[in-house]
Amino acid sequence: VVKTGQEQVWFDHDKAVKKWQELGITPHISGRGSSESGICIPLKTGKKTLGVLSIQSYQKNAFDRSFLDAVRTLSSQVAPAIDNAKLFLEGERIRTHMEGLIASSLDAVISIDSNRRVTVFNKQAEEMFGYASNEMMGKKVAILYEKNDEAREIWDIVHAQGKIVRREVSFKHKNGTKIPVILSAISIRNIDGGEIGQAGFMHARLVVDQLRALIDANRAISNTLERKTVLQQIMDSAIAAFPAAEKGAIHLYDERKGELVAEACKGYSDEVAKFVTLKPGEGRAGWVFEQNEPLVVQNVHEDELPPCPSRRSCPRRCCRGPQPFRRSPA
């Protein structure tokens, strides 16, 4: 039946044997003997045979014509159901795989339906825009754009061309601040080619600038052995990587002088860079050098040095208690 796609129906085994011999069918008989009546109907979707629906009895003439018609009707419903189940399971597998990719993506991923309402909003999107996923589900994606017209324009381009690649777009955070973003997007279509939505993949423009700056710094290290030049290019690249930064310095310890000297700086005058030096434990840079710990200061005019971890036994000046910062390139 699977090979030919043709059903086999018999109501008397002995009468059926001759026909089976002509067709090259060799019956397999169980311990209880042969099936006297039987119906074997192919389960087909289009030209494809998925399997066989088989109903048998040890009695002759166990089935009548009305029962046969009922089985035929059942088989016509079973085959599409099996096909749909396979598609559903495959769809579930693909969906689970895609959800894993979206969750682990370094990019913010947002998917919208044909009404431009959000259907996917991954963790990176939450971090970028400040909204929780459940806040954005079902909302119009236009609320994330700085300009509503741009949201409409991008939809139209992706709809017409199928995709958009690395476009600079201005979005806005939940708190209203502007977010420069590099956006790529694709059209999502069903098997008939109809558009059912779009998906956008984006990362902050800042990240691109930071990577470019770090690449420049790496190139500087690779292209020259002159220490002063290398340090200055690293300093310039570091400031470029973080637009909020206005000035900075790289201090190196001079063992002969016993002091930290600014070997490279950005945003300070040459006079300041040349003459301002720090003792270990003095100022922020001195504290970081001595304690070998990073330090983040939220307010340079008010924050004081944190107490030394070894305050009771350490004789250095940092252990005399929190010290006011001396204003310097540190």
C-alpha positions in Angstrom: 0.0 0.0 0.0 2.8 2.4 0.8 4.7 1.5 -2.4 1.7 1.9 -4.7 -0.4 4.3 -2.8 -3.4 2.0 -3.5 -5.7 0.8 -0.8 -6.3 -3.0 -0.2 -9.7 -4.2 1.0 -10.8 -7.8 1.5 -13.8 -9.5 3.1 -12.6 -13.2 2.6 -9.0 -14.2 3.0 -9.2 -17.2 0.6 -10.7 -15.1 -2.2 -8.0 -12.3 -1.6 -5.0 -14.6 -1.8 -5.2 -15.0 -5.6 -5.3 -11.2 -6.0 -2.3 -10.8 -3.7 -0.3 -13.3 -5.6 -0.9 -11.3 -8.8 0.2 -8.1 -7.0 3.3 -9.8 -5.5 2.0 -9.4 -1.9 3.2 -11.9 0.6 1.0 -11.8 3.7 2.6 -12.0 7.2 0.4 -14.2 9.4 0.4 -14.1 13.2 0.0 -17.0 15.6 -3.8 -16.7 15.6 -4.0 -17.2 11.8 -4.8 -14.9 8.9 -7.1 -11.9 9.0 -10.3 -12.9 7.2 -11.3 -9.3 6.7 -9.2 -6.2 6.4 -8.9 -2.6 5.2 -5.5 -1.0 4.5 -5.8 2.6 3.4 -2.8 4.9 2.6 -2.5 8.1 4.6 -1.7 10.7 2.0 -1.2 14.4 1.8 -1.1 15.4 -1.8 1.2 12.9 -3.6 3.1 12.0 -0.4 2.2 8.8 1.5 2.8 9.2 5.2 1.8 5.7 6.3 -1.2 3.3 6.4 -4.4 3.0 8.4 -5.0 -0.8 8.8 -8.2 -2.3 10.3 -8.5 -6.1 10.4 -10.7 -8.9 11.8 -10.5 -12.7 12.1 -14.1 -13.0 10.9 -15.2 -13.0 7.3 -17.3 -10.2 6.0 -16.7 -8.3 9.3 -17.0 -4.9 7.6 -19.7 -3.5 5.3 -19.5 -0.8 2.7 -20.7 2.0 5.0 -17.9 1.1 7.5 -15.4 1.1 4.6 -16.5 4.6 3.6 -16.2 5.8 7.2 -12.6 4.5 7.4 -11.8 6.2 4.1 -13.2 9.4 5.6 -11.1 8.9 8.7 -7.9 8.4 6.8 -8.5 11.6 4.9 -8.5 13.4 8.2 -5.7 11.5 9.9 -3.1 12.2 7.2 -3.3 16.0 7.4 -3.4 15.8 11.2 -0.1 13.8 11.2 1.4 16.3 8.7 0.3 19.2 10.9 1.7 17.5 14.0 5.1 17.1 12.3 5.0 20.8 11.2 4.0 21.8 14.7 6.9 19.8 16.3 9.3 21.2 13.8 8.0 24.7 14.4 8.4 24.2 18.1 12.0 23.0 17.6 12.8 26.0 15.4 11.0 28.4 17.8 12.9 27.0 20.8 16.2 27.3 18.8 15.4 30.9 17.8 14.4 31.9 21.3 17.8 30.6 22.5 19.6 32.6 19.8 17.6 35.7 20.6 18.3 35.4 24.3 22.0 34.9 23.9 22.4 37.5 21.2 24.8 40.4 21.9 22.4 42.7 20.0 19.1 44.0 21.1 16.5 42.1 19.2 12.9 43.4 18.6 10.3 41.7 16.5 7.0 43.3 15.5 3.9 41.9 13.8 2.1 43.3 10.8 0.4 46.0 13.0 3.9 47.1 14.1 3.3 45.9 17.6 6.1 44.3 19.6 6.2 40.5 19.8 9.8 39.9 20.9 11.9 42.1 23.2 15.0 40.4 24.4 17.1 41.1 27.5 19.6 43.2 25.6 16.7 45.4 24.4 15.6 45.7 28.0 19.0 47.0 29.0 19.3 49.3 26.0 15.8 50.9 26.3 15.0 50.6 30.0 11.7 48.9 29.4 10.9 45.4 30.8 9.8 42.9 28.1 6.3 42.6 29.5 6.0 46.4 29.3 6.7 46.4 25.6 4.7 43.4 24.4 1.8 44.5 22.2 3.0 48.1 22.2 3.6 50.1 19.1 7.3 50.0 18.3 7.2 53.7 17.3 7.4 54.7 21.0 11.0 53.7 20.9 11.9 56.0 18.1 13.0 59.6 18.6 11.0 60.5 15.5 7.8 58.7 14.6 8.3 59.5 10.9 11.5 57.4 11.0 9.7 54.4 12.4 7.3 54.5 9.4 10.1 55.1 6.9 12.1 52.1 8.1 9.0 49.9 8.0 8.3 50.9 4.4 12.0 50.3 3.3 12.1 46.8 4.9 8.7 46.0 3.5 9.8 47.0 0.0 13.4 45.7 0.0 13.1 42.8 2.4 15.9 44.2 4.7 17.9 47.2 5.8 21.5 47.0 6.8 23.5 49.1 9.4 21.4 52.2 9.3 22.1 54.9 12.0 18.9 55.5 13.8 18.0 57.7 16.9 16.0 55.8 19.5 15.1 57.0 22.9 15.4 55.5 26.4 12.4 55.1 28.7 13.8 58.1 30.6 13.7 60.2 27.4 17.5 60.3 26.7 18.6 59.8 23.1 20.2 56.5 22.1 22.2 56.5 18.8 21.8 53.0 17.4 23.1 51.0 14.4 20.0 49.1 13.1 19.7 46.1 10.7 16.2 44.7 10.0 14.6 42.0 7.9 11.1 41.2 6.8 9.4 38.1 8.3 7.2 36.3 5.8 5.0 33.2 5.8 5.3 30.2 3.4 3.1 32.0 0.9 5.4 35.0 0.9 3.1 37.3 2.8 4.7 39.7 5.3 3.7 38.9 8.8 6.1 41.2 10.6 9.7 42.5 10.8 12.7 41.9 13.1 15.3 44.4 14.1 18.8 43.8 15.4 20.6 46.8 16.9 23.5 47.8 19.0 24.4 51.2 20.5 26.5 53.4 18.3 28.7 53.9 21.3 29.7 50.3 21.2 30.9 50.7 17.6 32.9 53.8 18.5 34.4 52.0 21.4 35.4 49.1 19.3 36.9 51.3 16.7 38.8 53.2 19.4 40.2 50.0 20.9 41.2 48.8 17.4 43.1 52.1 17.0 44.8 51.6 20.3 45.8 48.1 19.4 47.1 49.3 16.1 49.2 51.9 17.9 50.7 49.3 20.1 51.5 47.1 17.1 53.0 49.8 14.9 55.5 51.5 17.2 57.8 50.7 20.0 58.2 54.3 21.2 56.6 54.3 24.6 55.5 57.9 24.8 53.7 57.6 21.4 52.1 54.3 22.3 50.8 55.7 25.7 49.5 58.9 24.2 47.6 57.0 21.4 46.1 54.7 24.0 45.0 57.7 26.0 43.5 59.3 23.0 41.7 56.1 22.0 40.3 55.6 25.6 38.8 59.1 25.6 37.3 58.6 22.2 35.8 55.4 23.3 33.8 57.1 26.0 32.2 60.3 24.9 31.3 61.3 28.5 35.0 61.4 29.4 36.6 64.9 29.1 40.1 64.3 30.4 42.3 61.5 31.6 45.9 60.5 32.3 48.2 57.5 32.4 50.6 57.6 35.4 53.7 55.4 35.6 55.8 54.9 38.7 59.3 56.4 38.6 61.4 54.2 40.9 64.2 56.7 40.9 62.0 59.5 42.1 59.6 57.4 44.1 56.7 59.2 42.4 53.9 58.6 39.9 54.4 60.7 36.8 51.8 61.5 34.1 53.4 60.0 31.0 50.3 60.6 28.8 47.3 62.8 29.3 44.3 64.3 27.5 42.4 67.4 28.5 45.2 68.8 30.7 47.7 71.5 29.8 51.3 70.5 29.2 52.3 72.5 32.3 50.0 70.5 34.6 51.0 67.2 33.0 54.7 68.1 33.5 54.8 69.3 37.0 52.0 67.4 38.9 53.4 64.2 40.5 52.0 62.0 43.1 53.4 59.9 45.9 52.1 56.3 46.4 48.9 56.6 48.5 48.5 60.3 47.5 45.3 61.3 45.7 43.2 58.8 43.7 45.9 57.6 41.4 48.3 57.2 44.3 45.7 55.2 46.3 44.9 52.9 43.3 48.7 52.3 42.7 49.3 51.5 46.4 46.2 49.4 47.0 46.2 47.7 43.5 42.4 48.2 43.4 40.2 50.1 40.9 38.4 53.2 42.2 35.1 54.7 40.9 34.3 58.2 42.1 30.9 59.6 41.6 31.6 63.1 42.8 35.2 64.4 42.6 34.5 67.4 44.8 33.0 65.5 47.7 34.2 61.8 47.7 37.1 60.9 49.9 39.6 58.0 49.7 38.2 54.8 51.0 40.0 53.5 54.2 42.9 51.2 53.6 42.0 47.5 54.1 45.1 47.1 56.3 44.4 50.2 58.3 45.5 48.9 61.7 48.9 47.7 60.7 49.8 49.9 57.7 52.0 52.9 58.6 51.3 54.8 55.4 49.4 58.1 55.2 46.3 56.4 53.7 45.8 54.7 57.0 45.4 57.8 59.0 41.8 57.9 57.9 40.0 59.1 54.8 42.0 61.9 53.2 40.7 64.8 51.2 41.7 64.5 47.5 44.3 66.9 46.3 43.1 68.2 43.0 45.4 66.8 40.3 45.4 65.0 37.0 44.6 61.8 39.0 
